[in-house]
Amino acid sequence: MIHFSCDRCHRAITKDELRFTVSIEIQVAVENQPDDEVLPEEMEVLHEVLDELNEEEREEVKRFAYQRQEHDLCLECQRDYLANPLGAEQPTRVGFSEN
């Protein structure tokens, strides 16, 4: 039997509940302008540098340059995620009495 739990709050998600999946891709942003063509010589130098890396260093470059993550969320955590997807600190609201 397949068992799902929320990756945020760790609560079990039953088969009768809604389950949401969140896919996150993080990759190095490369800004290529139409005038910024990569020259063949530059590509050759890049390939030479990559060829000199050992397997462990290549894997580190891959982890740094691109990551993909998948997460299961329950309904409550999905709503929280949509309200604040980057987990930024929310400003503290101060309430004052009517005196």
Biopython code that builds the backbone (N, CA, C, O; Angstrom):
import numpy as np
from Bio.PDB.StructureBuilder import StructureBuilder

atoms = [
    (1, "MET", "N", (0.836, -1.183, 0.000)),
    (1, "MET", "CA", (0.000, 0.000, 0.000)),
    (1, "MET", "C", (0.878, 1.243, 0.000)),
    (1, "MET", "O", (1.841, 1.334, 0.761)),
    (2, "ILE", "N", (0.543, 2.182, -0.844)),
    (2, "ILE", "CA", (1.312, 3.427, -0.933)),
    (2, "ILE", "C", (0.877, 4.368, 0.185)),
    (2, "ILE", "O", (-0.316, 4.546, 0.434)),
    (3, "HIS", "N", (1.848, 4.960, 0.847)),
    (3, "HIS", "CA", (1.609, 5.875, 1.962)),
    (3, "HIS", "C", (2.181, 7.240, 1.588)),
    (3, "HIS", "O", (3.329, 7.333, 1.155)),
    (4, "PHE", "N", (1.394, 8.293, 1.752)),
    (4, "PHE", "CA", (1.869, 9.646, 1.493)),
    (4, "PHE", "C", (1.845, 10.439, 2.787)),
    (4, "PHE", "O", (0.954, 10.271, 3.620)),
    (5, "SER", "N", (2.837, 11.305, 2.943)),
    (5, "SER", "CA", (2.836, 12.236, 4.063)),
    (5, "SER", "C", (3.293, 13.593, 3.540)),
    (5, "SER", "O", (3.995, 13.683, 2.533)),
    (6, "CYS", "N", (2.887, 14.628, 4.231)),
    (6, "CYS", "CA", (3.237, 15.988, 3.847)),
    (6, "CYS", "C", (4.721, 16.209, 4.154)),
    (6, "CYS", "O", (5.178, 15.944, 5.266)),
    (7, "ASP", "N", (5.453, 16.688, 3.175)),
    (7, "ASP", "CA", (6.883, 16.924, 3.364)),
    (7, "ASP", "C", (7.156, 18.170, 4.203)),
    (7, "ASP", "O", (8.296, 18.407, 4.603)),
    (8, "ARG", "N", (6.138, 18.955, 4.469)),
    (8, "ARG", "CA", (6.316, 20.161, 5.270)),
    (8, "ARG", "C", (5.984, 19.919, 6.741)),
    (8, "ARG", "O", (6.793, 20.209, 7.622)),
    (9, "CYS", "N", (4.768, 19.378, 7.005)),
    (9, "CYS", "CA", (4.347, 19.179, 8.402)),
    (9, "CYS", "C", (4.470, 17.723, 8.844)),
    (9, "CYS", "O", (4.286, 17.417, 10.022)),
    (10, "HIS", "N", (4.776, 16.830, 7.918)),
    (10, "HIS", "CA", (5.001, 15.396, 8.171)),
    (10, "HIS", "C", (3.743, 14.633, 8.585)),
    (10, "HIS", "O", (3.831, 13.500, 9.059)),
    (11, "ARG", "N", (2.574, 15.252, 8.405)),
    (11, "ARG", "CA", (1.328, 14.576, 8.728)),
    (11, "ARG", "C", (0.986, 13.603, 7.609)),
    (11, "ARG", "O", (1.231, 13.896, 6.439)),
    (12, "ALA", "N", (0.421, 12.447, 7.953)),
    (12, "ALA", "CA", (-0.007, 11.480, 6.942)),
    (12, "ALA", "C", (-1.152, 12.071, 6.121)),
    (12, "ALA", "O", (-2.043, 12.724, 6.665)),
    (13, "ILE", "N", (-1.122, 11.840, 4.818)),
    (13, "ILE", "CA", (-2.193, 12.288, 3.925)),
    (13, "ILE", "C", (-2.973, 11.034, 3.532)),
    (13, "ILE", "O", (-2.442, 10.136, 2.878)),
    (14, "THR", "N", (-4.228, 10.988, 3.938)),
    (14, "THR", "CA", (-5.042, 9.809, 3.650)),
    (14, "THR", "C", (-5.512, 9.825, 2.201)),
    (14, "THR", "O", (-5.424, 10.847, 1.520)),
    (15, "LYS", "N", (-6.009, 8.688, 1.738)),
    (15, "LYS", "CA", (-6.460, 8.583, 0.350)),
    (15, "LYS", "C", (-7.687, 9.443, 0.087)),
    (15, "LYS", "O", (-7.991, 9.746, -1.067)),
    (16, "ASP", "N", (-8.403, 9.845, 1.148)),
    (16, "ASP", "CA", (-9.595, 10.679, 0.999)),
    (16, "ASP", "C", (-9.280, 12.173, 0.978)),
    (16, "ASP", "O", (-10.165, 12.989, 0.719)),
    (17, "GLU", "N", (-8.042, 12.531, 1.245)),
    (17, "GLU", "CA", (-7.647, 13.945, 1.290)),
    (17, "GLU", "C", (-7.000, 14.370, -0.018)),
    (17, "GLU", "O", (-6.505, 13.548, -0.789)),
    (18, "LEU", "N", (-7.019, 15.671, -0.243)),
    (18, "LEU", "CA", (-6.283, 16.207, -1.384)),
    (18, "LEU", "C", (-4.798, 16.200, -1.071)),
    (18, "LEU", "O", (-4.379, 16.539, 0.036)),
    (19, "ARG", "N", (-4.026, 15.815, -2.043)),
    (19, "ARG", "CA", (-2.554, 15.848, -1.928)),
    (19, "ARG", "C", (-2.043, 16.690, -3.077)),
    (19, "ARG", "O", (-2.466, 16.518, -4.220)),
    (20, "PHE", "N", (-1.138, 17.596, -2.774)),
    (20, "PHE", "CA", (-0.557, 18.481, -3.779)),
    (20, "PHE", "C", (0.913, 18.154, -3.952)),
    (20, "PHE", "O", (1.593, 17.811, -2.985)),
    (21, "THR", "N", (1.400, 18.256, -5.163)),
    (21, "THR", "CA", (2.828, 18.083, -5.405)),
    (21, "THR", "C", (3.404, 19.411, -5.866)),
    (21, "THR", "O", (2.797, 20.132, -6.657)),
    (22, "VAL", "N", (4.574, 19.713, -5.360)),
    (22, "VAL", "CA", (5.293, 20.925, -5.724)),
    (22, "VAL", "C", (6.603, 20.493, -6.371)),
    (22, "VAL", "O", (7.360, 19.715, -5.790)),
    (23, "SER", "N", (6.867, 20.992, -7.564)),
    (23, "SER", "CA", (8.134, 20.735, -8.253)),
    (23, "SER", "C", (8.931, 22.030, -8.268)),
    (23, "SER", "O", (8.419, 23.085, -8.642)),
    (24, "ILE", "N", (10.169, 21.938, -7.863)),
    (24, "ILE", "CA", (11.035, 23.116, -7.809)),
    (24, "ILE", "C", (12.271, 22.838, -8.648)),
    (24, "ILE", "O", (12.941, 21.821, -8.466)),
    (25, "GLU", "N", (12.566, 23.743, -9.564)),
    (25, "GLU", "CA", (13.804, 23.664, -10.347)),
    (25, "GLU", "C", (14.648, 24.885, -10.025)),
    (25, "GLU", "O", (14.169, 26.018, -10.059)),
    (26, "ILE", "N", (15.891, 24.639, -9.716)),
    (26, "ILE", "CA", (16.829, 25.716, -9.412)),
    (26, "ILE", "C", (18.002, 25.546, -10.363)),
    (26, "ILE", "O", (18.645, 24.497, -10.394)),
    (27, "GLN", "N", (18.273, 26.593, -11.140)),
    (27, "GLN", "CA", (19.363, 26.493, -12.103)),
    (27, "GLN", "C", (20.084, 27.828, -12.237)),
    (27, "GLN", "O", (19.533, 28.890, -11.949)),
    (28, "VAL", "N", (21.299, 27.742, -12.671)),
    (28, "VAL", "CA", (22.088, 28.938, -12.895)),
    (28, "VAL", "C", (21.418, 29.748, -14.002)),
    (28, "VAL", "O", (21.080, 29.203, -15.053)),
    (29, "ALA", "N", (21.229, 31.030, -13.774)),
    (29, "ALA", "CA", (20.636, 31.901, -14.791)),
    (29, "ALA", "C", (21.735, 32.428, -15.698)),
    (29, "ALA", "O", (22.724, 33.000, -15.240)),
    (30, "VAL", "N", (21.541, 32.225, -16.975)),
    (30, "VAL", "CA", (22.508, 32.705, -17.956)),
    (30, "VAL", "C", (21.791, 33.690, -18.851)),
    (30, "VAL", "O", (20.821, 33.346, -19.526)),
    (31, "GLU", "N", (22.264, 34.887, -18.851)),
    (31, "GLU", "CA", (21.655, 35.934, -19.653)),
    (31, "GLU", "C", (22.429, 36.093, -20.963)),
    (31, "GLU", "O", (23.500, 36.699, -20.987)),
    (32, "ASN", "N", (21.892, 35.557, -22.030)),
    (32, "ASN", "CA", (22.517, 35.726, -23.344)),
    (32, "ASN", "C", (21.736, 36.758, -24.142)),
    (32, "ASN", "O", (20.581, 36.533, -24.503)),
    (33, "GLN", "N", (22.357, 37.858, -24.406)),
    (33, "GLN", "CA", (21.762, 38.869, -25.248)),
    (33, "GLN", "C", (22.047, 38.508, -26.701)),
    (33, "GLN", "O", (23.036, 37.828, -26.975)),
    (34, "PRO", "N", (21.211, 38.941, -27.636)),
    (34, "PRO", "CA", (21.456, 38.614, -29.049)),
    (34, "PRO", "C", (22.857, 39.005, -29.512)),
    (34, "PRO", "O", (23.432, 38.330, -30.366)),
    (35, "ASP", "N", (23.415, 40.087, -28.961)),
    (35, "ASP", "CA", (24.752, 40.535, -29.374)),
    (35, "ASP", "C", (25.860, 39.754, -28.677)),
    (35, "ASP", "O", (27.022, 39.835, -29.076)),
    (36, "ASP", "N", (25.505, 38.992, -27.630)),
    (36, "ASP", "CA", (26.501, 38.267, -26.834)),
    (36, "ASP", "C", (26.652, 36.826, -27.302)),
    (36, "ASP", "O", (26.380, 35.899, -26.539)),
    (37, "GLU", "N", (27.067, 36.629, -28.508)),
    (37, "GLU", "CA", (27.255, 35.269, -29.005)),
    (37, "GLU", "C", (28.498, 34.667, -28.373)),
    (37, "GLU", "O", (29.516, 35.336, -28.194)),
    (38, "VAL", "N", (28.393, 33.403, -28.043)),
    (38, "VAL", "CA", (29.538, 32.700, -27.489)),
    (38, "VAL", "C", (30.430, 32.283, -28.642)),
    (38, "VAL", "O", (29.997, 31.617, -29.583)),
    (39, "LEU", "N", (31.672, 32.685, -28.545)),
    (39, "LEU", "CA", (32.616, 32.371, -29.613)),
    (39, "LEU", "C", (33.091, 30.923, -29.493)),
    (39, "LEU", "O", (33.175, 30.393, -28.385)),
    (40, "PRO", "N", (33.396, 30.288, -30.602)),
    (40, "PRO", "CA", (33.889, 28.901, -30.560)),
    (40, "PRO", "C", (35.112, 28.746, -29.669)),
    (40, "PRO", "O", (35.272, 27.713, -29.018)),
    (41, "GLU", "N", (35.984, 29.765, -29.627)),
    (41, "GLU", "CA", (37.175, 29.685, -28.783)),
    (41, "GLU", "C", (36.793, 29.636, -27.306)),
    (41, "GLU", "O", (37.421, 28.930, -26.517)),
    (42, "GLU", "N", (35.740, 30.405, -26.935)),
    (42, "GLU", "CA", (35.293, 30.403, -25.543)),
    (42, "GLU", "C", (34.716, 29.042, -25.165)),
    (42, "GLU", "O", (34.958, 28.546, -24.065)),
    (43, "MET", "N", (33.961, 28.444, -26.066)),
    (43, "MET", "CA", (33.399, 27.113, -25.815)),
    (43, "MET", "C", (34.505, 26.069, -25.673)),
    (43, "MET", "O", (34.413, 25.162, -24.845)),
    (44, "GLU", "N", (35.533, 26.204, -26.476)),
    (44, "GLU", "CA", (36.652, 25.264, -26.414)),
    (44, "GLU", "C", (37.351, 25.350, -25.057)),
    (44, "GLU", "O", (37.686, 24.329, -24.458)),
    (45, "VAL", "N", (37.566, 26.570, -24.581)),
    (45, "VAL", "CA", (38.197, 26.762, -23.272)),
    (45, "VAL", "C", (37.320, 26.162, -22.174)),
    (45, "VAL", "O", (37.829, 25.508, -21.264)),
    (46, "LEU", "N", (36.013, 26.378, -22.254)),
    (46, "LEU", "CA", (35.098, 25.823, -21.269)),
    (46, "LEU", "C", (35.163, 24.299, -21.269)),
    (46, "LEU", "O", (35.227, 23.682, -20.206)),
    (47, "HIS", "N", (35.148, 23.697, -22.438)),
    (47, "HIS", "CA", (35.234, 22.234, -22.527)),
    (47, "HIS", "C", (36.554, 21.719, -21.961)),
    (47, "HIS", "O", (36.581, 20.671, -21.315)),
    (48, "GLU", "N", (37.637, 22.436, -22.194)),
    (48, "GLU", "CA", (38.937, 22.023, -21.653)),
    (48, "GLU", "C", (38.921, 22.041, -20.126)),
    (48, "GLU", "O", (39.427, 21.124, -19.479)),
    (49, "VAL", "N", (38.340, 23.088, -19.563)),
    (49, "VAL", "CA", (38.260, 23.200, -18.105)),
    (49, "VAL", "C", (37.419, 22.052, -17.546)),
    (49, "VAL", "O", (37.804, 21.424, -16.560)),
    (50, "LEU", "N", (36.275, 21.777, -18.172)),
    (50, "LEU", "CA", (35.411, 20.693, -17.692)),
    (50, "LEU", "C", (36.085, 19.334, -17.840)),
    (50, "LEU", "O", (35.905, 18.459, -16.993)),
    (51, "ASP", "N", (36.853, 19.152, -18.898)),
    (51, "ASP", "CA", (37.559, 17.884, -19.110)),
    (51, "ASP", "C", (38.618, 17.626, -18.040)),
    (51, "ASP", "O", (38.938, 16.475, -17.744)),
    (52, "GLU", "N", (39.161, 18.696, -17.461)),
    (52, "GLU", "CA", (40.208, 18.560, -16.447)),
    (52, "GLU", "C", (39.656, 18.217, -15.060)),
    (52, "GLU", "O", (40.417, 17.852, -14.163)),
    (53, "LEU", "N", (38.343, 18.332, -14.883)),
    (53, "LEU", "CA", (37.752, 18.037, -13.583)),
    (53, "LEU", "C", (37.659, 16.534, -13.365)),
    (53, "LEU", "O", (37.422, 15.772, -14.302)),
    (54, "ASN", "N", (37.850, 16.118, -12.115)),
    (54, "ASN", "CA", (37.629, 14.704, -11.810)),
    (54, "ASN", "C", (36.126, 14.479, -11.610)),
    (54, "ASN", "O", (35.348, 15.433, -11.611)),
    (55, "GLU", "N", (35.727, 13.235, -11.441)),
    (55, "GLU", "CA", (34.300, 12.892, -11.362)),
    (55, "GLU", "C", (33.603, 13.587, -10.200)),
    (55, "GLU", "O", (32.474, 14.058, -10.342)),
    (56, "GLU", "N", (34.269, 13.652, -9.060)),
    (56, "GLU", "CA", (33.683, 14.312, -7.890)),
    (56, "GLU", "C", (33.458, 15.805, -8.162)),
    (56, "GLU", "O", (32.421, 16.356, -7.794)),
    (57, "GLU", "N", (34.421, 16.444, -8.798)),
    (57, "GLU", "CA", (34.280, 17.870, -9.120)),
    (57, "GLU", "C", (33.173, 18.093, -10.152)),
    (57, "GLU", "O", (32.447, 19.084, -10.070)),
    (58, "ARG", "N", (33.038, 17.191, -11.115)),
    (58, "ARG", "CA", (31.959, 17.313, -12.104)),
    (58, "ARG", "C", (30.590, 17.216, -11.435)),
    (58, "ARG", "O", (29.673, 17.969, -11.764)),
    (59, "GLU", "N", (30.463, 16.282, -10.496)),
    (59, "GLU", "CA", (29.197, 16.131, -9.783)),
    (59, "GLU", "C", (28.879, 17.378, -8.967)),
    (59, "GLU", "O", (27.722, 17.789, -8.885)),
    (60, "GLU", "N", (29.892, 17.976, -8.368)),
    (60, "GLU", "CA", (29.693, 19.205, -7.599)),
    (60, "GLU", "C", (29.213, 20.334, -8.511)),
    (60, "GLU", "O", (28.326, 21.098, -8.129)),
    (61, "VAL", "N", (29.782, 20.448, -9.699)),
    (61, "VAL", "CA", (29.349, 21.469, -10.662)),
    (61, "VAL", "C", (27.891, 21.222, -11.046)),
    (61, "VAL", "O", (27.110, 22.169, -11.134)),
    (62, "LYS", "N", (27.518, 19.970, -11.276)),
    (62, "LYS", "CA", (26.131, 19.642, -11.622)),
    (62, "LYS", "C", (25.184, 20.023, -10.495)),
    (62, "LYS", "O", (24.130, 20.608, -10.743)),
    (63, "ARG", "N", (25.551, 19.696, -9.248)),
    (63, "ARG", "CA", (24.700, 20.030, -8.095)),
    (63, "ARG", "C", (24.560, 21.539, -7.940)),
    (63, "ARG", "O", (23.497, 22.034, -7.567)),
    (64, "PHE", "N", (25.614, 22.251, -8.222)),
    (64, "PHE", "CA", (25.590, 23.705, -8.092)),
    (64, "PHE", "C", (24.746, 24.334, -9.198)),
    (64, "PHE", "O", (23.993, 25.275, -8.945)),
    (65, "ALA", "N", (24.865, 23.825, -10.411)),
    (65, "ALA", "CA", (24.237, 24.440, -11.576)),
    (65, "ALA", "C", (22.760, 24.103, -11.730)),
    (65, "ALA", "O", (22.007, 24.907, -12.279)),
    (66, "TYR", "N", (22.326, 22.940, -11.262)),
    (66, "TYR", "CA", (20.937, 22.536, -11.476)),
    (66, "TYR", "C", (20.471, 21.580, -10.388)),
    (66, "TYR", "O", (21.163, 20.627, -10.029)),
    (67, "GLN", "N", (19.284, 21.859, -9.877)),
    (67, "GLN", "CA", (18.648, 20.971, -8.901)),
    (67, "GLN", "C", (17.159, 20.896, -9.206)),
    (67, "GLN", "O", (16.545, 21.887, -9.601)),
    (68, "ARG", "N", (16.593, 19.728, -9.023)),
    (68, "ARG", "CA", (15.142, 19.544, -9.156)),
    (68, "ARG", "C", (14.660, 18.816, -7.907)),
    (68, "ARG", "O", (15.240, 17.815, -7.486)),
    (69, "GLN", "N", (13.583, 19.344, -7.326)),
    (69, "GLN", "CA", (13.028, 18.756, -6.111)),
    (69, "GLN", "C", (11.526, 18.545, -6.294)),
    (69, "GLN", "O", (10.859, 19.326, -6.972)),
    (70, "GLU", "N", (11.006, 17.490, -5.689)),
    (70, "GLU", "CA", (9.571, 17.190, -5.693)),
    (70, "GLU", "C", (9.127, 17.040, -4.237)),
    (70, "GLU", "O", (9.804, 16.383, -3.446)),
    (71, "HIS", "N", (7.994, 17.646, -3.885)),
    (71, "HIS", "CA", (7.492, 17.584, -2.521)),
    (71, "HIS", "C", (5.982, 17.361, -2.525)),
    (71, "HIS", "O", (5.273, 17.892, -3.381)),
    (72, "ASP", "N", (5.496, 16.576, -1.569)),
    (72, "ASP", "CA", (4.064, 16.383, -1.355)),
    (72, "ASP", "C", (3.616, 17.316, -0.247)),
    (72, "ASP", "O", (4.303, 17.482, 0.761)),
    (73, "LEU", "N", (2.436, 17.933, -0.452)),
    (73, "LEU", "CA", (1.885, 18.838, 0.558)),
    (73, "LEU", "C", (0.428, 18.493, 0.833)),
    (73, "LEU", "O", (-0.310, 18.097, -0.069)),
    (74, "CYS", "N", (0.023, 18.648, 2.094)),
    (74, "CYS", "CA", (-1.387, 18.545, 2.452)),
    (74, "CYS", "C", (-2.059, 19.873, 2.085)),
    (74, "CYS", "O", (-1.382, 20.826, 1.698)),
    (75, "LEU", "N", (-3.369, 19.934, 2.206)),
    (75, "LEU", "CA", (-4.115, 21.137, 1.822)),
    (75, "LEU", "C", (-3.667, 22.364, 2.618)),
    (75, "LEU", "O", (-3.459, 23.432, 2.042)),
    (76, "GLU", "N", (-3.518, 22.219, 3.926)),
    (76, "GLU", "CA", (-3.130, 23.363, 4.760)),
    (76, "GLU", "C", (-1.743, 23.885, 4.371)),
    (76, "GLU", "O", (-1.544, 25.094, 4.257)),
    (77, "CYS", "N", (-0.797, 22.985, 4.169)),
    (77, "CYS", "CA", (0.556, 23.399, 3.805)),
    (77, "CYS", "C", (0.614, 23.954, 2.384)),
    (77, "CYS", "O", (1.430, 24.827, 2.089)),
    (78, "GLN", "N", (-0.246, 23.452, 1.508)),
    (78, "GLN", "CA", (-0.320, 24.003, 0.152)),
    (78, "GLN", "C", (-0.766, 25.456, 0.206)),
    (78, "GLN", "O", (-0.218, 26.302, -0.500)),
    (79, "ARG", "N", (-1.755, 25.749, 1.039)),
    (79, "ARG", "CA", (-2.233, 27.139, 1.178)),
    (79, "ARG", "C", (-1.133, 28.035, 1.747)),
    (79, "ARG", "O", (-0.930, 29.156, 1.279)),
    (80, "ASP", "N", (-0.427, 27.531, 2.759)),
    (80, "ASP", "CA", (0.683, 28.301, 3.338)),
    (80, "ASP", "C", (1.773, 28.531, 2.294)),
    (80, "ASP", "O", (2.330, 29.624, 2.200)),
    (81, "TYR", "N", (2.072, 27.501, 1.517)),
    (81, "TYR", "CA", (3.114, 27.611, 0.482)),
    (81, "TYR", "C", (2.726, 28.659, -0.558)),
    (81, "TYR", "O", (3.553, 29.484, -0.946)),
    (82, "LEU", "N", (1.472, 28.632, -1.010)),
    (82, "LEU", "CA", (1.030, 29.604, -2.007)),
    (82, "LEU", "C", (1.060, 31.032, -1.469)),
    (82, "LEU", "O", (1.329, 31.973, -2.215)),
    (83, "ALA", "N", (0.785, 31.192, -0.174)),
    (83, "ALA", "CA", (0.808, 32.517, 0.436)),
    (83, "ALA", "C", (2.222, 33.059, 0.583)),
    (83, "ALA", "O", (2.422, 34.273, 0.619)),
    (84, "ASN", "N", (3.213, 32.156, 0.668)),
    (84, "ASN", "CA", (4.593, 32.599, 0.892)),
    (84, "ASN", "C", (5.560, 31.553, 0.320)),
    (84, "ASN", "O", (6.243, 30.868, 1.082)),
    (85, "PRO", "N", (5.625, 31.424, -1.013)),
    (85, "PRO", "CA", (6.419, 30.341, -1.618)),
    (85, "PRO", "C", (7.912, 30.394, -1.329)),
    (85, "PRO", "O", (8.570, 29.354, -1.334)),
    (86, "LEU", "N", (8.457, 31.562, -1.081)),
    (86, "LEU", "CA", (9.891, 31.668, -0.819)),
    (86, "LEU", "C", (10.228, 31.625, 0.666)),
    (86, "LEU", "O", (11.399, 31.696, 1.038)),
    (87, "GLY", "N", (9.224, 31.511, 1.506)),
    (87, "GLY", "CA", (9.470, 31.425, 2.943)),
    (87, "GLY", "C", (10.054, 32.699, 3.521)),
    (87, "GLY", "O", (10.774, 32.665, 4.519)),
    (88, "ALA", "N", (9.742, 33.832, 2.888)),
    (88, "ALA", "CA", (10.263, 35.109, 3.370)),
    (88, "ALA", "C", (9.608, 35.455, 4.698)),
    (88, "ALA", "O", (8.444, 35.131, 4.937)),
    (89, "GLU", "N", (10.370, 36.116, 5.555)),
    (89, "GLU", "CA", (9.814, 36.532, 6.837)),
    (89, "GLU", "C", (8.688, 37.514, 6.597)),
    (89, "GLU", "O", (8.817, 38.454, 5.814)),
    (90, "GLN", "N", (7.589, 37.283, 7.278)),
    (90, "GLN", "CA", (6.442, 38.172, 7.175)),
    (90, "GLN", "C", (6.586, 39.284, 8.203)),
    (90, "GLN", "O", (6.985, 39.027, 9.339)),
    (91, "PRO", "N", (6.264, 40.516, 7.821)),
    (91, "PRO", "CA", (6.369, 41.601, 8.788)),
    (91, "PRO", "C", (5.401, 41.370, 9.950)),
    (91, "PRO", "O", (4.273, 40.917, 9.758)),
    (92, "THR", "N", (5.864, 41.690, 11.148)),
    (92, "THR", "CA", (5.035, 41.538, 12.334)),
    (92, "THR", "C", (4.061, 42.701, 12.381)),
    (92, "THR", "O", (4.455, 43.866, 12.337)),
    (93, "ARG", "N", (2.776, 42.363, 12.471)),
    (93, "ARG", "CA", (1.762, 43.411, 12.562)),
    (93, "ARG", "C", (1.556, 43.759, 14.032)),
    (93, "ARG", "O", (1.383, 42.886, 14.883)),
    (94, "VAL", "N", (1.581, 45.042, 14.296)),
    (94, "VAL", "CA", (1.396, 45.511, 15.659)),
    (94, "VAL", "C", (-0.004, 46.075, 15.763)),
    (94, "VAL", "O", (-0.390, 46.934, 14.970)),
    (95, "GLY", "N", (-0.765, 45.601, 16.731)),
    (95, "GLY", "CA", (-2.118, 46.116, 16.936)),
    (95, "GLY", "C", (-2.143, 47.088, 18.097)),
    (95, "GLY", "O", (-1.545, 46.844, 19.145)),
    (96, "PHE", "N", (-2.838, 48.186, 17.897)),
    (96, "PHE", "CA", (-2.970, 49.179, 18.962)),
    (96, "PHE", "C", (-4.421, 49.246, 19.410)),
    (96, "PHE", "O", (-5.339, 49.109, 18.602)),
    (97, "SER", "N", (-4.616, 49.453, 20.690)),
    (97, "SER", "CA", (-5.973, 49.565, 21.199)),
    (97, "SER", "C", (-6.561, 50.912, 20.778)),
    (97, "SER", "O", (-5.848, 51.799, 20.308)),
    (98, "GLU", "N", (-7.870, 51.046, 20.955)),
    (98, "GLU", "CA", (-8.581, 52.249, 20.558)),
    (98, "GLU", "C", (-8.546, 53.343, 21.628)),
    (98, "GLU", "O", (-9.312, 54.298, 21.497)),
    (99, "ASN", "N", (-7.722, 53.279, 22.673)),
    (99, "ASN", "CA", (-7.702, 54.255, 23.772)),
    (99, "ASN", "C", (-7.348, 55.597, 23.238)),
    (99, "ASN", "O", (-7.276, 56.564, 23.996)),
]
sb = StructureBuilder()
sb.init_structure("model")
sb.init_model(0)
sb.init_chain("A")
sb.init_seg("    ")
for serial, (resi, resn, name, xyz) in enumerate(atoms, 1):
    if name == "N":
        sb.init_residue(resn, " ", resi, " ")
    sb.init_atom(name, np.array(xyz, "f"), 0.0, 1.0, " ", f" {name:<3s}", serial, name[0])
structure = sb.get_structure()
